[in-house]
């Protein structure tokens, strides 16, 4: 197929060079965006009198036919074309002849691909946001159902203080809520239209760039034509946001993997989200969580690759920038699938509530509350800390918990203790006396859940 730029050349491009240069094998994903952008361009050309109304209508109708034919499978994208832009224009010219050749008036492939990529990324931002919102809905349901499900909270993977499943999952709710906010911020910054920037220096045609931007749902046109064709900040920001989403999913995956282990047995993963072993019949492996954890590095790689590609590129457009597409496409598909699968896994997760409570009970997670008890009875905190440290050593030697000690044993270490210590260090008291905003008590969590429910409703 003849190239759009062939007039300058007197011999054919070497086939190996052509294949290396061509992008259609991956940028064919942009067929819809390319056609939508072309239709807006045509409307604008008719508005400013560069095309007649009939020419514009003929081109628009044929672009609609091309789109419909691609989507119903009757038109197969020809991968011998250099890129999706060449393919669409070639189909148009084949049908409309000279009228089809007028489509490209006033634009370059540089601003055309910049537009297509912005439209695609904007759409995928919205799709990822929808998945995150659904995911947050699942987390919120689990929080609502587990306000009193006590479990140990950890620091350094050591049992620290008693919390609830609602409180633990609430931490991830905050993470993924921030992820949605990042996506919104990216969309706000990127939502300007590069079409009309030309190759790098605009055009001599009297284009109405504001009208084109309005037709395509942008806030307005980009204000510098060189930046318009060479900016890929929005792709880098998107890959960064996707990497952070994957980091959060990976942390969550790591915890599910630990909780699902024989040593913890906090949860049981549904059979639909587990696999077995080819040799060990007893095994039930958390493969989805492990794959999500593993694919995190893959998404990180796309971000680092594009940052490295862009770091040495002078203004304006350079062919290196073609590398953004495969990276972005792969990261988007990976993250979307990971969110969907992880959401399904935790939606069907079974919590072994008694095991979780016993783990909190057996890990001295009430030690801080024992110290707080002493402080409330006039003991300086540093002294209280030391007293409870000695109590823990005593319990370790006896293989008992603090709550299992007799009052006489407690008094032998500090005579401040009285019978009310047992209520003060019960797990439920330890959780529910923490009433500050963001704490794990039922009252504090109900307030948090109310706010999170409003957030989901209004976002």
VOSE-228556 format. One record per residue (C-alpha): residue in one letter; x, y, z; chain. Coordinates in pm, whole numbers. Layout:
// VOSE-228556
+------+--------+--------+--------+-----+
! type !      X !      Y !      Z ! mol !
+------+--------+--------+--------+-----+
!    A !      X !      Y !      Z !   A !
...
+------+--------+--------+--------+-----+
***
This chain:
// VOSE-228556
+------+--------+--------+--------+-----+
! type !      X !      Y !      Z ! mol !
+------+--------+--------+--------+-----+
!    X !      0 !      0 !      0 !   A !
!    X !    132 !    346 !    -92 !   A !
!    X !    249 !    551 !    205 !   A !
!    X !    105 !    889 !    300 !   A !
!    X !    455 !   1034 !    282 !   A !
!    X !    581 !    855 !    -32 !   A !
!    X !    613 !   1155 !   -265 !   A !
!    X !    955 !   1256 !   -135 !   A !
!    X !   1105 !    909 !   -188 !   A !
!    X !   1237 !    750 !   -509 !   A !
!    X !   1275 !    391 !   -388 !   A !
!    X !   1085 !    151 !   -169 !   A !
!    X !   1159 !    127 !    202 !   A !
!    X !   1344 !   -191 !    295 !   A !
!    X !   1085 !   -439 !    423 !   A !
!    X !   1269 !   -496 !    748 !   A !
!    X !   1287 !   -121 !    805 !   A !
!    X !    920 !    -87 !    718 !   A !
!    X !    817 !   -360 !    962 !   A !
!    X !   1036 !   -211 !   1235 !   A !
!    X !    886 !    132 !   1178 !   A !
!    X !    523 !     24 !   1149 !   A !
!    X !    296 !     49 !   1451 !   A !
!    X !    -32 !    -92 !   1324 !   A !
!    X !      6 !   -425 !   1504 !   A !
!    X !    -53 !   -240 !   1832 !   A !
!    X !   -198 !    101 !   1747 !   A !
!    X !   -494 !    -66 !   1577 !   A !
!    X !   -643 !    -53 !   1927 !   A !
!    X !   -693 !    317 !   1855 !   A !
!    X !   -928 !    268 !   1559 !   A !
!    X !  -1231 !    409 !   1741 !   A !
!    X !  -1043 !    711 !   1874 !   A !
!    X !   -892 !    775 !   1530 !   A !
!    X !  -1235 !    775 !   1365 !   A !
!    X !  -1399 !    985 !   1638 !   A !
!    X !  -1115 !   1239 !   1612 !   A !
!    X !  -1139 !   1244 !   1234 !   A !
!    X !  -1514 !   1309 !   1246 !   A !
!    X !  -1462 !   1607 !   1475 !   A !
!    X !  -1187 !   1736 !   1246 !   A !
!    X !  -1417 !   1709 !    947 !   A !
!    X !  -1698 !   1894 !   1124 !   A !
!    X !  -1454 !   2172 !   1205 !   A !
!    X !  -1323 !   2186 !    846 !   A !
!    X !  -1680 !   2229 !    723 !   A !
!    X !  -1753 !   2496 !    986 !   A !
!    X !  -1459 !   2711 !    869 !   A !
!    X !  -1537 !   2651 !    498 !   A !
!    X !  -1243 !   2430 !    406 !   A !
!    X !  -1482 !   2146 !    319 !   A !
!    X !  -1830 !   2180 !    175 !   A !
!    X !  -2119 !   2051 !    384 !   A !
!    X !  -2167 !   1766 !    136 !   A !
!    X !  -1802 !   1667 !    145 !   A !
!    X !  -1806 !   1670 !    523 !   A !
!    X !  -2126 !   1464 !    536 !   A !
!    X !  -1991 !   1210 !    288 !   A !
!    X !  -1668 !   1172 !    488 !   A !
!    X !  -1851 !   1145 !    821 !   A !
!    X !  -2092 !    884 !    688 !   A !
!    X !  -1811 !    676 !    545 !   A !
!    X !  -1611 !    703 !    868 !   A !
!    X !  -1920 !    570 !   1049 !   A !
!    X !  -1937 !    283 !    800 !   A !
!    X !  -1569 !    201 !    855 !   A !
!    X !  -1619 !    200 !   1232 !   A !
!    X !  -1926 !    -22 !   1211 !   A !
!    X !  -1752 !   -261 !    971 !   A !
!    X !  -1446 !   -295 !   1196 !   A !
!    X !  -1662 !   -364 !   1498 !   A !
!    X !  -1891 !   -618 !   1329 !   A !
!    X !  -1590 !   -796 !   1181 !   A !
!    X !  -1673 !   -736 !    816 !   A !
!    X !  -1367 !   -513 !    776 !   A !
!    X !  -1038 !   -655 !    898 !   A !
!    X !   -765 !   -405 !    975 !   A !
!    X !   -489 !   -451 !    717 !   A !
!    X !   -162 !   -492 !    905 !   A !
!    X !     40 !   -418 !    593 !   A !
!    X !    -56 !    -54 !    650 !   A !
!    X !    196 !    149 !    845 !   A !
!    X !    -45 !    254 !   1119 !   A !
!    X !   -414 !    281 !   1201 !   A !
!    X !   -429 !    638 !   1066 !   A !
!    X !   -305 !    523 !    725 !   A !
!    X !   -551 !    234 !    723 !   A !
!    X !   -856 !    448 !    799 !   A !
!    X !   -758 !    712 !    544 !   A !
!    X !   -685 !    449 !    278 !   A !
!    X !  -1031 !    295 !    332 !   A !
!    X !  -1188 !    638 !    302 !   A !
!    X !  -1003 !    723 !    -20 !   A !
!    X !  -1093 !    384 !   -168 !   A !
!    X !  -1459 !    464 !   -114 !   A !
!    X !  -1472 !    841 !   -175 !   A !
!    X !  -1176 !    909 !   -402 !   A !
!    X !  -1058 !   1272 !   -400 !   A !
!    X !  -1307 !   1369 !   -132 !   A !
!    X !  -1147 !   1117 !    101 !   A !
!    X !   -808 !   1272 !     34 !   A !
!    X !   -929 !   1597 !    191 !   A !
!    X !   -967 !   1443 !    537 !   A !
!    X !   -609 !   1515 !    637 !   A !
!    X !   -623 !   1886 !    552 !   A !
!    X !   -488 !   2097 !    836 !   A !
!    X !   -347 !   1819 !   1048 !   A !
!    X !    -41 !   1595 !   1081 !   A !
!    X !     -6 !   1240 !   1201 !   A !
!    X !    181 !   1397 !   1492 !   A !
!    X !   -120 !   1582 !   1630 !   A !
!    X !   -350 !   1303 !   1513 !   A !
!    X !   -175 !   1036 !   1718 !   A !
!    X !   -143 !   1276 !   2011 !   A !
!    X !   -520 !   1320 !   1999 !   A !
!    X !   -592 !    949 !   1963 !   A !
!    X !   -375 !    867 !   2262 !   A !
!    X !   -537 !   1135 !   2479 !   A !
!    X !   -883 !   1008 !   2388 !   A !
!    X !   -779 !    650 !   2462 !   A !
!    X !   -612 !    729 !   2794 !   A !
!    X !   -907 !    944 !   2901 !   A !
!    X !  -1145 !    657 !   2828 !   A !
!    X !   -926 !    406 !   3013 !   A !
!    X !   -893 !    639 !   3311 !   A !
!    X !  -1271 !    632 !   3337 !   A !
!    X !  -1288 !    253 !   3298 !   A !
!    X !  -1028 !    194 !   3570 !   A !
!    X !  -1213 !    440 !   3793 !   A !
!    X !  -1537 !    243 !   3749 !   A !
!    X !  -1359 !    -79 !   3849 !   A !
!    X !  -1204 !     88 !   4152 !   A !
!    X !  -1542 !    221 !   4261 !   A !
!    X !  -1695 !   -128 !   4237 !   A !
!    X !  -1397 !   -264 !   4430 !   A !
!    X !  -1447 !     -4 !   4703 !   A !
!    X !  -1810 !   -114 !   4726 !   A !
!    X !  -1696 !   -469 !   4806 !   A !
!    X !  -1449 !   -343 !   5067 !   A !
!    X !  -1722 !   -130 !   5225 !   A !
!    X !  -1957 !   -429 !   5247 !   A !
!    X !  -1689 !   -631 !   5425 !   A !
!    X !  -1628 !   -341 !   5663 !   A !
!    X !  -2000 !   -319 !   5746 !   A !
!    X !  -2021 !   -691 !   5814 !   A !
!    X !  -1709 !   -708 !   6034 !   A !
!    X !  -1735 !   -419 !   6279 !   A !
!    X !  -1687 !   -658 !   6572 !   A !
!    X !  -1458 !   -915 !   6407 !   A !
!    X !  -1149 !   -878 !   6626 !   A !
!    X !   -807 !   -953 !   6482 !   A !
!    X !   -450 !   -858 !   6569 !   A !
!    X !   -305 !   -547 !   6414 !   A !
!    X !     62 !   -575 !   6322 !   A !
!    X !    378 !   -370 !   6305 !   A !
!    X !    698 !   -534 !   6176 !   A !
!    X !    476 !   -842 !   6118 !   A !
!    X !    462 !   -872 !   6498 !   A !
!    X !    129 !   -864 !   6679 !   A !
!    X !     80 !   -513 !   6811 !   A !
!    X !   -272 !   -413 !   6917 !   A !
!    X !   -620 !   -557 !   6865 !   A !
!    X !   -823 !   -408 !   6580 !   A !
!    X !  -1111 !   -535 !   6366 !   A !
!    X !  -1141 !   -663 !   6012 !   A !
!    X !  -1350 !   -352 !   5941 !   A !
!    X !  -1063 !   -130 !   6054 !   A !
!    X !   -802 !   -325 !   5857 !   A !
!    X !  -1004 !   -320 !   5536 !   A !
!    X !  -1078 !     46 !   5597 !   A !
!    X !   -709 !    119 !   5551 !   A !
!    X !   -727 !    -26 !   5200 !   A !
!    X !  -1045 !    169 !   5133 !   A !
!    X !   -843 !    487 !   5193 !   A !
!    X !   -565 !    368 !   4962 !   A !
!    X !   -792 !    292 !   4670 !   A !
!    X !   -990 !    610 !   4730 !   A !
!    X !   -668 !    805 !   4685 !   A !
!    X !   -605 !    607 !   4367 !   A !
!    X !   -936 !    733 !   4229 !   A !
!    X !   -844 !   1088 !   4325 !   A !
!    X !   -514 !   1053 !   4138 !   A !
!    X !   -699 !    940 !   3825 !   A !
!    X !   -927 !   1242 !   3850 !   A !
!    X !   -628 !   1475 !   3884 !   A !
!    X !   -464 !   1324 !   3576 !   A !
!    X !   -781 !   1369 !   3371 !   A !
!    X !   -808 !   1733 !   3479 !   A !
!    X !   -452 !   1805 !   3362 !   A !
!    X !   -462 !   1610 !   3037 !   A !
!    X !   -808 !   1709 !   2911 !   A !
!    X !   -691 !   1955 !   2645 !   A !
!    X !   -700 !   1892 !   2272 !   A !
!    X !   -376 !   1877 !   2068 !   A !
!    X !   -550 !   1854 !   1729 !   A !
!    X !   -458 !   2155 !   1518 !   A !
!    X !    -99 !   2159 !   1643 !   A !
!    X !      8 !   2017 !   1308 !   A !
!    X !    350 !   1856 !   1289 !   A !
!    X !    483 !   2103 !   1549 !   A !
!    X !    415 !   2459 !   1429 !   A !
!    X !     40 !   2477 !   1380 !   A !
!    X !   -101 !   2539 !   1033 !   A !
!    X !   -176 !   2819 !    787 !   A !
!    X !   -539 !   2704 !    761 !   A !
!    X !   -789 !   2901 !    965 !   A !
!    X !   -882 !   2616 !   1197 !   A !
!    X !  -1125 !   2656 !   1486 !   A !
!    X !   -940 !   2461 !   1752 !   A !
!    X !  -1183 !   2562 !   2026 !   A !
!    X !  -1468 !   2404 !   1830 !   A !
!    X !  -1276 !   2080 !   1776 !   A !
!    X !  -1192 !   2063 !   2146 !   A !
!    X !  -1557 !   2120 !   2237 !   A !
!    X !  -1677 !   1846 !   2001 !   A !
!    X !  -1438 !   1598 !   2162 !   A !
!    X !  -1523 !   1686 !   2523 !   A !
!    X !  -1197 !   1867 !   2604 !   A !
!    X !  -1175 !   2180 !   2817 !   A !
!    X !  -1002 !   2360 !   2531 !   A !
!    X !   -708 !   2335 !   2291 !   A !
!    X !   -347 !   2292 !   2400 !   A !
!    X !   -172 !   2629 !   2404 !   A !
!    X !    161 !   2537 !   2249 !   A !
!    X !    179 !   2335 !   1929 !   A !
!    X !    523 !   2188 !   2004 !   A !
!    X !    411 !   2067 !   2345 !   A !
!    X !     82 !   1953 !   2193 !   A !
!    X !    251 !   1690 !   1976 !   A !
!    X !    538 !   1593 !   2208 !   A !
!    X !    370 !   1580 !   2550 !   A !
!    X !    340 !   1234 !   2701 !   A !
!    X !    328 !   1349 !   3063 !   A !
!    X !    -31 !   1226 !   3090 !   A !
!    X !     74 !    874 !   2986 !   A !
!    X !    357 !    877 !   3238 !   A !
!    X !    124 !   1007 !   3510 !   A !
!    X !   -128 !    738 !   3424 !   A !
!    X !    137 !    467 !   3438 !   A !
!    X !    251 !    610 !   3771 !   A !
!    X !   -105 !    599 !   3905 !   A !
!    X !   -146 !    243 !   3776 !   A !
!    X !    181 !    148 !   3946 !   A !
!    X !     54 !    285 !   4277 !   A !
!    X !   -274 !     94 !   4233 !   A !
!    X !    -70 !   -222 !   4177 !   A !
!    X !    145 !   -146 !   4482 !   A !
!    X !   -172 !   -128 !   4692 !   A !
!    X !   -308 !   -448 !   4538 !   A !
!    X !     27 !   -618 !   4597 !   A !
!    X !     32 !   -522 !   4966 !   A !
!    X !   -323 !   -650 !   5000 !   A !
!    X !   -228 !   -968 !   4813 !   A !
!    X !     65 !  -1027 !   5046 !   A !
!    X !   -166 !  -1008 !   5347 !   A !
!    X !   -424 !  -1242 !   5194 !   A !
!    X !   -144 !  -1489 !   5117 !   A !
!    X !    -20 !  -1473 !   5477 !   A !
!    X !   -370 !  -1490 !   5625 !   A !
!    X !   -450 !  -1791 !   5406 !   A !
!    X !   -141 !  -1985 !   5517 !   A !
!    X !   -166 !  -2287 !   5746 !   A !
!    X !     18 !  -2093 !   6017 !   A !
!    X !   -239 !  -1811 !   6027 !   A !
!    X !   -564 !  -1958 !   5892 !   A !
!    X !   -736 !  -1619 !   5927 !   A !
!    X !   -917 !  -1661 !   5594 !   A !
!    X !  -1013 !  -1921 !   5341 !   A !
!    X !  -1004 !  -1831 !   4974 !   A !
!    X !  -1296 !  -1957 !   4770 !   A !
!    X !  -1227 !  -2255 !   4544 !   A !
!    X !  -1309 !  -2042 !   4239 !   A !
!    X !  -1005 !  -1824 !   4314 !   A !
!    X !   -762 !  -2099 !   4414 !   A !
!    X !   -570 !  -2375 !   4238 !   A !
!    X !   -421 !  -2707 !   4345 !   A !
!    X !    -89 !  -2880 !   4311 !   A !
!    X !      0 !  -3129 !   4038 !   A !
!    X !    172 !  -3352 !   4296 !   A !
!    X !     44 !  -3256 !   4644 !   A !
!    X !   -329 !  -3332 !   4670 !   A !
!    X !   -376 !  -3137 !   4994 !   A !
!    X !   -271 !  -2802 !   4846 !   A !
!    X !   -502 !  -2506 !   4789 !   A !
!    X !   -289 !  -2224 !   4656 !   A !
!    X !   -366 !  -1848 !   4656 !   A !
!    X !   -262 !  -1811 !   4292 !   A !
!    X !   -470 !  -1500 !   4214 !   A !
!    X !   -313 !  -1307 !   4501 !   A !
!    X !     33 !  -1430 !   4401 !   A !
!    X !    -16 !  -1337 !   4035 !   A !
!    X !   -140 !   -991 !   4127 !   A !
!    X !    168 !   -948 !   4345 !   A !
!    X !    386 !  -1071 !   4060 !   A !
!    X !    229 !   -853 !   3791 !   A !
!    X !    304 !   -544 !   3997 !   A !
!    X !    664 !   -553 !   3873 !   A !
!    X !    538 !   -576 !   3516 !   A !
!    X !    341 !   -253 !   3553 !   A !
!    X !    632 !    -80 !   3728 !   A !
!    X !    840 !   -177 !   3424 !   A !
!    X !    614 !     11 !   3183 !   A !
!    X !    651 !    329 !   3388 !   A !
!    X !   1029 !    305 !   3407 !   A !
!    X !   1052 !    220 !   3038 !   A !
!    X !    853 !    524 !   2924 !   A !
!    X !   1035 !    756 !   3164 !   A !
!    X !   1363 !    631 !   3021 !   A !
!    X !   1239 !    670 !   2663 !   A !
!    X !   1124 !   1027 !   2717 !   A !
!    X !   1423 !   1156 !   2915 !   A !
!    X !   1646 !   1232 !   2615 !   A !
!    X !   1397 !   1339 !   2348 !   A !
!    X !   1441 !   1695 !   2214 !   A !
!    X !   1136 !   1891 !   2097 !   A !
!    X !    920 !   1819 !   1918 !   A !
!    X !    791 !   1479 !   1798 !   A !
!    X !   1037 !   1189 !   1761 !   A !
!    X !    966 !    831 !   1660 !   A !
!    X !   1082 !    708 !   2002 !   A !
!    X !    745 !    826 !   2133 !   A !
!    X !    574 !    546 !   1944 !   A !
!    X !    693 !    325 !   2232 !   A !
!    X !    431 !    474 !   2464 !   A !
!    X !    146 !    270 !   2319 !   A !
!    X !    245 !    -91 !   2381 !   A !
!    X !    356 !      1 !   2731 !   A !
!    X !     33 !    180 !   2814 !   A !
!    X !   -188 !    -84 !   2654 !   A !
!    X !    -21 !   -364 !   2847 !   A !
!    X !    -31 !   -180 !   3181 !   A !
!    X !   -396 !    -85 !   3141 !   A !
!    X !   -506 !   -439 !   3056 !   A !
!    X !   -298 !   -583 !   3340 !   A !
!    X !   -429 !   -345 !   3605 !   A !
!    X !   -791 !   -374 !   3496 !   A !
!    X !   -778 !   -753 !   3508 !   A !
!    X !   -601 !   -751 !   3845 !   A !
!    X !   -865 !   -525 !   4002 !   A !
!    X !  -1151 !   -738 !   3868 !   A !
!    X !   -998 !  -1068 !   3983 !   A !
!    X !   -885 !   -938 !   4321 !   A !
!    X !  -1229 !   -790 !   4382 !   A !
!    X !  -1387 !  -1128 !   4311 !   A !
!    X !  -1143 !  -1302 !   4542 !   A !
!    X !  -1207 !  -1082 !   4847 !   A !
!    X !  -1580 !  -1069 !   4774 !   A !
!    X !  -1591 !  -1446 !   4833 !   A !
!    X !  -1334 !  -1456 !   5116 !   A !
!    X !  -1434 !  -1646 !   5430 !   A !
!    X !  -1310 !  -1505 !   5761 !   A !
!    X !  -1224 !  -1750 !   6038 !   A !
!    X !  -1337 !  -1513 !   6312 !   A !
!    X !  -1255 !  -1733 !   6612 !   A !
!    X !   -902 !  -1792 !   6483 !   A !
!    X !   -851 !  -1419 !   6435 !   A !
!    X !   -978 !  -1336 !   6784 !   A !
!    X !   -765 !  -1606 !   6948 !   A !
!    X !   -460 !  -1481 !   6760 !   A !
!    X !   -517 !  -1133 !   6901 !   A !
!    X !   -569 !  -1278 !   7247 !   A !
!    X !   -253 !  -1486 !   7238 !   A !
!    X !    -21 !  -1214 !   7114 !   A !
!    X !    -19 !   -971 !   7408 !   A !
!    X !   -203 !   -721 !   7190 !   A !
!    X !   -362 !   -584 !   7509 !   A !
!    X !    -26 !   -492 !   7663 !   A !
!    X !    -58 !   -124 !   7567 !   A !
!    X !   -399 !   -113 !   7735 !   A !
!    X !   -252 !   -262 !   8051 !   A !
!    X !      3 !     20 !   8050 !   A !
!    X !   -274 !    274 !   7987 !   A !
!    X !   -460 !    131 !   8287 !   A !
!    X !   -161 !    204 !   8510 !   A !
!    X !   -123 !    556 !   8367 !   A !
!    X !   -490 !    629 !   8439 !   A !
!    X !   -419 !    524 !   8799 !   A !
!    X !   -134 !    771 !   8841 !   A !
!    X !    169 !    572 !   8725 !   A !
!    X !    403 !    769 !   8492 !   A !
!    X !    389 !    620 !   8141 !   A !
!    X !    757 !    526 !   8129 !   A !
!    X !    722 !    336 !   8457 !   A !
!    X !    399 !    175 !   8335 !   A !
!    X !    577 !     64 !   8019 !   A !
!    X !    847 !   -109 !   8224 !   A !
!    X !    595 !   -276 !   8456 !   A !
!    X !    399 !   -424 !   8169 !   A !
!    X !    722 !   -535 !   8004 !   A !
!    X !    799 !   -740 !   8316 !   A !
!    X !    443 !   -879 !   8310 !   A !
!    X !    491 !   -993 !   7950 !   A !
!    X !    817 !  -1168 !   8041 !   A !
!    X !    637 !  -1342 !   8329 !   A !
!    X !    355 !  -1453 !   8096 !   A !
!    X !    602 !  -1587 !   7838 !   A !
!    X !    769 !  -1797 !   8109 !   A !
!    X !    431 !  -1929 !   8224 !   A !
!    X !    292 !  -1961 !   7869 !   A !
!    X !    -19 !  -1758 !   7959 !   A !
!    X !   -179 !  -1429 !   7857 !   A !
!    X !   -198 !  -1115 !   8072 !   A !
!    X !   -570 !  -1173 !   8121 !   A !
!    X !   -491 !  -1523 !   8255 !   A !
!    X !   -283 !  -1389 !   8544 !   A !
!    X !   -433 !  -1390 !   8891 !   A !
!    X !   -477 !  -1053 !   9058 !   A !
!    X !   -222 !  -1157 !   9320 !   A !
!    X !     31 !  -1222 !   9044 !   A !
!    X !    -34 !   -881 !   8892 !   A !
!    X !     -6 !   -711 !   9232 !   A !
!    X !    326 !   -882 !   9294 !   A !
!    X !    459 !   -670 !   9008 !   A !
!    X !    254 !   -356 !   9079 !   A !
!    X !      9 !   -305 !   9364 !   A !
!    X !   -184 !    -52 !   9151 !   A !
!    X !   -376 !   -333 !   8979 !   A !
!    X !   -731 !   -404 !   9096 !   A !
!    X !  -1014 !   -628 !   8976 !   A !
!    X !  -1116 !   -379 !   8704 !   A !
!    X !   -794 !   -456 !   8514 !   A !
!    X !   -959 !   -759 !   8355 !   A !
!    X !  -1229 !   -554 !   8191 !   A !
!    X !   -974 !   -289 !   8089 !   A !
!    X !   -764 !   -542 !   7896 !   A !
!    X !  -1041 !   -747 !   7738 !   A !
!    X !  -1012 !   -743 !   7358 !   A !
!    X !  -1349 !   -579 !   7310 !   A !
!    X !  -1260 !   -304 !   7558 !   A !
!    X !   -921 !   -256 !   7395 !   A !
!    X !  -1093 !   -201 !   7059 !   A !
!    X !  -1400 !     -6 !   7165 !   A !
!    X !  -1237 !    245 !   7398 !   A !
!    X !  -1042 !    379 !   7099 !   A !
!    X !  -1292 !    644 !   6994 !   A !
!    X !  -1077 !    896 !   6810 !   A !
!    X !  -1144 !    960 !   6441 !   A !
!    X !   -994 !    675 !   6240 !   A !
!    X !   -969 !    434 !   6533 !   A !
!    X !  -1105 !     75 !   6531 !   A !
!    X !  -1393 !    105 !   6780 !   A !
!    X !  -1741 !     22 !   6655 !   A !
!    X !  -1849 !    382 !   6711 !   A !
!    X !  -1552 !    531 !   6525 !   A !
!    X !  -1584 !    279 !   6241 !   A !
!    X !  -1957 !    346 !   6201 !   A !
!    X !  -1876 !    714 !   6156 !   A !
!    X !  -1605 !    631 !   5902 !   A !
!    X !  -1833 !    394 !   5712 !   A !
!    X !  -2105 !    659 !   5698 !   A !
!    X !  -1860 !    903 !   5538 !   A !
!    X !  -1724 !    640 !   5299 !   A !
!    X !  -2077 !    545 !   5194 !   A !
!    X !  -2152 !    911 !   5115 !   A !
!    X !  -1827 !    936 !   4924 !   A !
!    X !  -1916 !    638 !   4704 !   A !
!    X !  -2268 !    764 !   4651 !   A !
!    X !  -2149 !   1105 !   4533 !   A !
!    X !  -1843 !   1008 !   4331 !   A !
+------+--------+--------+--------+-----+
***
